[in-house]
């Protein structure tokens, strides 16, 4: 039998054991809860990193589309990729880019998004289509109403604005600043004829009901064509590489005859309305620029006639104000006498009257009308459009559009 003191000590021992057991349970619960919390935090962190990696790869897809629209030969980013504001990044690798019909390109690329240790990867196939329907790579661009070419050859692509109001015209405001006027161009479809003419390239067009070369490649355009832009103000000021010729006939419709002149520099002349310049046996290696008032309505037709005769040659030299300037006359109408004239470089004309047996190299743009190109050969020169003089541009909008054909998560 226990004494009272022994019973008291026994009760105290039991209480101590219970306290120790309870304390151990609390410690165990605290450790368990701490581990669970840490685990949940780690899971949340992993999920957040995975989400950021996925969002980075999605951002990379849009980035790749924009880059391919600017340059279809873009090869992707370097190994470091592009770092985003939240610290995540994406790396893009272009696996293939193959040209398909109509000058479009199918590109396949992969985008890998990174955020910490999280990785997310997409593979995407897109179709890259030139907005201007081959504008920058065409041998001949006709942006007017009625066109006729007979017994000739075009080595390169042709673009016909054969629907009304499908050209974004380049115009100037009251301050002389250039801008694009959307959906202008010819006010009617007009007629386009390639009688006995071979096109060794693609014909870009808007009219589905017409076939210009039934056996050849033709592509329907979906978007408006931007007219080339220009700014000729600097040509009116004397400077290196330029020769400014003074017209002695500054009134009326008199003919200004230039014969036997040869210049390595770019020749610049100014004509009054309805005036003609006749070039006989002239050799202007640096090109010829015929100035036109900026407020002139070039859709109303040519204001001047540029008449080339006999052995006259324009462009092809390297000592002008810039390489690749050919015959630039946005208000001019070009004709010859059937002589074997040569034009080399970038050519911008309002109209062509009757141009026969001429050899044209580079790129020719006709803004308004063409009565007949007869027996002429027009050959696209990529060196010209790749090195356009700074006063000219190939369009005001983006160079291409992209359409996603497929997109899928890549688990490789």
C-alpha positions as MATLAB code, in Angstrom:
seq = 'XXXXXXXXXXXXXXXXXXXXXXXXXXXXXXXXXXXXXXXXXXXXXXXXXXXXXXXXXXXXXXXXXXXXXXXXXXXXXXXXXXXXXXXXXXXXXXXXXXXXXXXXXXXXXXXXXXXXXXXXXXXXXXXXXXXXXXXXXXXXXXXXXXXXXXXXXXXXXXXXXXXXXXXXXXXXXXXXXXXXXXXXXXXXXXXXXXXXXXXXXXXXXXXXXXXXXXXXXXXXXXXXXXXXXXXXXXXXXXXXXXXXXXXXXXXXXXXXXXXXXXXXXXXXXXXXXXXXXXXXXXXXXXXXXXXXXXXXXXXXXXXXXXXXXXXXXXXXXXXXXXXXXXXXXXXXXXXXXXXXXXXXXXXXXXXXXXXXXXXXXXXXXXXXXXXXXXXXXXXXXXXXXXXXXXXXXXXXXXXXXXXXXXXXXXXX';
ca = [
       0.000    0.000    0.000;
       1.286    3.373   -1.108;
       1.806    6.159    1.288;
       0.467    9.580    0.412;
       3.918   10.807   -0.553;
       4.498    7.812   -2.779;
       1.120    8.323   -4.459;
       1.950   11.970   -5.056;
       5.294   11.089   -6.654;
       3.583    8.430   -8.826;
       0.968   10.963  -10.067;
       3.659   13.535  -10.834;
       5.553   10.965  -12.925;
       2.480   10.102  -14.912;
       1.764   13.756  -15.582;
       5.360   14.235  -16.763;
       5.042   11.286  -19.141;
       1.786   12.675  -20.490;
       3.366   16.098  -20.988;
       6.311   14.572  -22.795;
       4.032   12.481  -25.013;
       1.832   15.465  -25.805;
       4.860   17.635  -26.536;
       6.212   14.965  -28.881;
       2.893   14.782  -30.670;
       2.873   18.565  -31.075;
       6.437   18.535  -32.417;
       5.525   15.749  -34.835;
       2.422   17.607  -35.991;
       4.431   20.813  -36.440;
       7.066   18.994  -38.471;
       4.407   17.338  -40.592;
       2.597   20.604  -41.192;
       5.877   22.341  -42.019;
       6.795   19.648  -44.516;
       3.362   19.788  -46.119;
       3.539   23.575  -46.380;
       6.993   23.425  -47.928;
       5.763   20.776  -50.339;
       2.766   22.852  -51.279;
       4.945   25.929  -51.757;
       7.325   23.942  -53.946;
       4.420   22.580  -55.999;
       3.026   26.102  -56.417;
       6.427   27.381  -57.423;
       6.778   24.574  -59.970;
       3.318   25.260  -61.357;
       4.033   28.992  -61.619;
       7.383   28.313  -63.351;
       5.684   25.894  -65.748;
       3.035   28.490  -66.537;
       5.670   31.170  -67.154;
       7.588   28.770  -69.422;
       4.414   28.057  -71.395;
       3.605   31.747  -71.672;
       7.173   32.420  -72.836;
       6.840   29.827  -75.613;
       3.510   31.365  -76.677;
       5.157   34.797  -76.832;
       7.914   33.230  -78.913;
       5.408   32.043  -81.521;
       4.173   35.602  -82.123;
       7.747   36.884  -82.156;
       8.706   34.305  -84.801;
       5.704   35.201  -86.959;
       6.678   38.873  -86.964;
      10.292   38.079  -87.806;
       9.313   35.766  -90.679;
       6.957   38.429  -92.025;
       9.902   40.820  -92.187;
      12.384   38.266  -93.523;
      11.237   34.861  -94.721;
      14.854   33.652  -94.545;
      15.140   34.448  -90.813;
      16.878   31.487  -89.130;
      15.707   31.950  -85.524;
      17.328   33.291  -82.365;
      20.736   32.464  -80.962;
      21.140   30.000  -78.072;
      20.436   32.715  -75.499;
      17.081   33.511  -77.050;
      14.967   36.461  -75.954;
      14.639   37.306  -72.228;
      11.246   38.585  -71.066;
      10.542   41.092  -68.307;
       9.661   38.403  -65.726;
      12.986   36.626  -66.259;
      11.628   33.831  -68.435;
      12.948   33.451  -71.975;
      12.300   31.706  -75.270;
      14.563   30.223  -77.925;
      13.385   29.803  -81.528;
      14.785   27.363  -84.082;
      13.547   27.456  -87.703;
      13.595   23.854  -88.908;
      12.606   24.436  -92.550;
      11.313   27.109  -94.946;
      10.125   25.887  -98.336;
       8.657   28.038 -101.108;
       5.219   26.966 -102.338;
       3.009   28.242 -105.159;
       2.363   31.950 -105.437;
       5.609   33.103 -103.911;
       4.475   32.059 -100.424;
       6.667   30.086  -98.020;
       5.765   27.360  -95.536;
       7.989   27.615  -92.468;
       8.244   25.163  -89.566;
       9.835   26.334  -86.334;
      10.064   25.281  -82.708;
       9.797   27.592  -79.710;
      11.135   26.540  -76.309;
      10.139   28.547  -73.259;
      12.245   28.502  -70.060;
      11.484   29.670  -66.547;
      13.877   28.433  -63.884;
      14.013   24.658  -64.323;
      10.651   24.560  -66.139;
      10.648   23.996  -69.911;
       7.781   24.182  -72.410;
       8.059   23.600  -76.158;
       5.790   24.278  -79.146;
       6.312   23.373  -82.796;
       4.485   25.537  -85.338;
       3.900   25.564  -89.099;
       3.012   28.898  -90.726;
       2.342   30.166  -94.241;
       4.206   33.395  -95.073;
       2.574   35.303  -97.963;
       3.981   38.519  -99.503;
       1.534   41.337  -98.779;
       2.306   43.112 -102.015;
       2.026   39.995 -104.106;
       5.640   39.855 -105.167;
       6.062   43.638 -105.401;
       9.699   43.565 -104.346;
      10.634   40.752 -106.755;
       8.603   41.611 -109.858;
      10.160   42.514 -113.194;
       7.080   44.498 -114.207;
       4.435   46.153 -112.045;
       1.468   47.685 -113.812;
      -0.694   49.730 -111.438;
      -2.942   51.431 -113.977;
      -6.005   50.706 -116.087;
      -5.265   49.577 -119.660;
      -2.171   47.567 -120.577;
      -0.948   45.922 -123.772;
       2.287   44.035 -124.426;
       2.880   42.131 -127.643;
       5.579   39.765 -128.905;
       7.767   40.279 -125.881;
       9.410   38.388 -123.029;
       9.302   39.009 -119.287;
      12.006   37.215 -117.337;
      10.523   37.467 -113.879;
       7.173   38.094 -112.210;
       4.418   40.444 -113.368;
       1.892   42.216 -111.147;
      -1.395   43.497 -112.590;
      -3.682   45.721 -110.518;
      -6.621   44.479 -112.591;
      -9.391   45.353 -110.143;
     -10.515   48.896 -109.455;
      -9.310   50.564 -106.251;
      -6.848   47.822 -105.306;
      -3.758   50.083 -105.219;
      -2.719   52.138 -102.212;
      -1.509   55.242 -104.041;
       1.509   57.247 -102.927;
       0.485   60.909 -102.612;
       1.836   64.129 -101.130;
       0.061   66.485  -98.734;
       0.141   70.285  -98.796;
       3.433   70.273  -96.873;
       5.154   67.938  -99.341;
       5.051   64.931  -97.031;
       4.319   61.612  -98.686;
       1.595   59.247  -97.480;
      -0.416   56.258  -98.658;
      -4.042   56.702  -99.718;
      -5.718   53.350  -99.207;
      -7.853   51.701 -101.902;
      -7.128   54.169 -104.683;
      -5.614   53.056 -107.962;
      -7.476   52.881 -111.276;
     -11.201   53.505 -110.962;
     -12.114   50.628 -113.307;
     -10.718   47.169 -113.974;
      -9.496   48.084 -117.459;
      -7.948   45.638 -119.917;
      -4.678   43.721 -119.672;
      -3.257   41.945 -122.728;
      -0.149   39.803 -123.164;
      -0.446   39.011 -126.866;
       2.356   36.711 -127.972;
       4.291   37.536 -124.795;
       6.026   34.947 -122.642;
       6.226   35.435 -118.873;
       8.978   33.343 -117.331;
       7.609   33.811 -113.851;
       4.358   34.298 -111.970;
       1.512   36.652 -112.879;
       0.041   38.188 -109.716;
      -3.499   39.460 -110.250;
      -6.882   40.173 -108.646;
      -9.273   38.991 -111.348;
     -10.283   35.373 -111.016;
     -12.168   35.398 -114.339;
      -9.116   36.161 -116.514;
      -6.162   33.962 -117.412;
      -3.238   35.915 -118.812;
      -1.035   32.882 -119.417;
      -3.221   29.759 -119.337;
      -0.231   27.419 -119.261;
       1.712   29.458 -116.746;
       1.629   30.188 -113.030;
      -0.918   32.746 -111.850;
      -1.738   33.761 -108.294;
      -4.720   35.692 -106.951;
      -3.898   38.530 -104.575;
      -5.952   39.133 -101.444;
      -4.593   42.431 -100.169;
      -4.120   45.799 -101.844;
      -0.823   46.567 -103.535;
       1.260   49.460 -102.234;
       2.549   51.718 -104.963;
       6.307   52.337 -104.649;
       7.048   55.508 -102.706;
       9.368   58.278 -103.844;
      10.760   61.640 -102.793;
      12.627   63.527 -105.504;
      13.226   66.857 -103.722;
      16.968   66.260 -103.350;
      17.373   65.813 -107.093;
      16.447   69.462 -107.661;
      19.539   70.591 -105.724;
      23.006   70.477 -107.265;
      25.407   68.048 -105.657;
      27.860   65.199 -106.193;
      26.882   62.604 -108.757;
      24.251   64.845 -110.380;
      24.071   66.907 -113.545;
      21.177   69.381 -113.668;
      20.407   70.333 -117.259;
      18.603   73.612 -117.837;
      15.677   73.542 -120.223;
      15.818   76.504 -122.604;
      12.115   76.127 -123.419;
      10.214   76.800 -120.230;
       6.867   77.659 -121.803;
       4.389   75.931 -124.067;
       4.669   72.483 -125.579;
       7.965   72.964 -127.373;
      10.304   70.021 -127.889;
      13.639   70.051 -126.072;
      16.184   68.142 -128.158;
      19.194   66.532 -126.487;
      21.542   64.798 -128.887;
      24.821   62.926 -128.457;
      25.157   63.668 -124.743;
      27.018   61.260 -122.464;
      27.142   61.465 -118.666;
      28.388   59.132 -115.967;
      26.396   61.117 -113.384;
      22.637   61.106 -112.866;
      20.992   63.545 -115.268;
      18.159   65.637 -113.808;
      15.789   67.734 -115.913;
      12.597   69.702 -115.296;
       9.831   70.004 -117.872;
       6.779   72.225 -117.821;
       3.370   70.716 -118.441;
       2.853   69.134 -121.895;
       6.512   69.560 -122.824;
       8.590   66.915 -124.633;
      12.243   65.991 -124.257;
      13.801   64.045 -127.135;
      16.964   62.038 -126.465;
      18.925   61.055 -129.566;
      22.088   58.955 -129.213;
      22.373   59.882 -125.549;
      24.101   57.751 -122.911;
      23.088   58.571 -119.346;
      24.848   55.871 -117.326;
      23.859   57.349 -113.949;
      20.178   57.338 -114.878;
      17.684   60.047 -115.810;
      15.263   61.775 -113.411;
      12.474   63.916 -114.866;
      11.098   66.011 -112.006;
       7.375   66.365 -111.505;
       5.438   68.671 -109.133;
       4.360   66.797 -106.028;
       0.808   68.108 -106.275;
       0.368   66.741 -109.791;
      -2.489   64.256 -110.145;
      -0.636   61.442 -111.884;
      -3.883   59.455 -112.171;
      -4.961   62.074 -114.730;
      -2.256   60.859 -117.131;
       1.263   61.880 -118.097;
       2.175   65.564 -118.164;
       5.331   65.137 -120.292;
       6.702   62.963 -123.084;
      10.154   61.350 -122.888;
      11.040   60.393 -126.456;
      14.150   58.217 -126.876;
      15.723   57.714 -130.297;
      18.446   55.689 -131.952;
      21.149   54.422 -129.577;
      19.976   56.139 -126.415;
      20.808   54.199 -123.236;
      19.783   55.037 -119.661;
      21.216   53.599 -116.418;
      23.655   50.825 -115.723;
      26.552   52.921 -114.416;
      27.993   53.320 -110.933;
      28.965   56.999 -110.800;
      25.551   58.553 -110.430;
      24.099   59.982 -107.247;
      23.305   56.348 -106.311;
      23.504   52.978 -108.057;
      20.495   51.445 -109.811;
      18.748   54.636 -110.897;
      17.198   54.052 -114.307;
      14.506   56.225 -115.890;
      12.458   57.937 -113.179;
       9.587   60.060 -114.482;
       6.409   59.712 -112.373;
       4.735   62.279 -114.621;
       6.323   61.082 -117.859;
       5.142   59.109 -120.890;
       7.862   57.003 -122.577;
       8.061   56.182 -126.278;
      10.721   55.379 -128.875;
      11.089   54.910 -132.621;
      11.591   51.156 -132.555;
      15.319   51.452 -131.936;
      17.142   48.978 -129.701;
      17.245   51.234 -126.645;
      18.399   49.931 -123.256;
      17.151   50.829 -119.784;
      18.926   49.524 -116.673;
      17.975   49.987 -113.020;
      14.781   51.028 -111.251;
      12.286   52.606 -113.661;
       9.218   54.568 -112.550;
       6.932   55.890 -115.298;
       3.467   57.341 -115.551;
       2.706   55.850 -118.971;
       4.241   54.024 -121.923;
       3.095   55.102 -125.387;
       4.706   52.762 -127.931;
       8.005   51.267 -126.842;
       9.444   48.784 -129.342;
      12.468   46.475 -129.336;
      13.809   47.870 -126.079;
      15.844   45.901 -123.552;
      14.811   46.688 -119.974;
      16.671   45.330 -116.962;
      16.010   45.776 -113.248;
      12.417   46.592 -112.333;
       9.833   48.606 -114.272;
       6.833   50.240 -112.597;
       4.097   51.820 -114.750;
       1.614   53.861 -112.735;
      -1.133   54.641 -115.226;
      -1.358   53.257 -118.759;
       0.544   51.320 -121.406;
      -0.588   51.448 -125.046;
       1.948   48.875 -126.182;
       5.267   47.354 -125.251;
       6.153   45.665 -128.530;
       9.024   43.224 -128.987;
      10.569   44.282 -125.674;
      12.442   42.134 -123.178;
      12.038   42.943 -119.482;
      14.402   41.127 -117.116;
      14.233   41.253 -113.346;
      17.543   42.036 -111.628;
      17.498   41.160 -107.902;
      20.529   43.392 -107.295;
      18.353   46.402 -108.133;
      15.524   45.751 -105.664;
      17.988   44.585 -103.008;
      19.828   47.915 -103.277;
      17.112   50.457 -103.994;
      18.193   54.110 -104.033;
      17.240   55.762 -100.749;
      14.647   58.013 -102.395;
      12.429   55.068 -103.308;
      10.571   52.449 -101.300;
       8.768   49.244 -102.208;
       5.712   49.805 -100.042;
       4.347   51.350  -96.892;
       3.019   48.297  -95.108;
       4.454   45.060  -93.809;
       6.248   42.879  -96.267;
       4.201   39.777  -95.598;
       1.376   38.178  -93.663;
       1.594   34.925  -91.701;
      -1.116   32.327  -91.127;
      -0.742   29.488  -88.627;
      -1.318   26.111  -90.310;
      -0.646   23.940  -87.263;
       0.614   24.212  -83.698;
       1.281   21.458  -81.187;
       3.155   20.820  -77.962;
       6.524   19.215  -78.636;
       7.516   16.665  -75.991;
      10.850   15.714  -77.563;
];
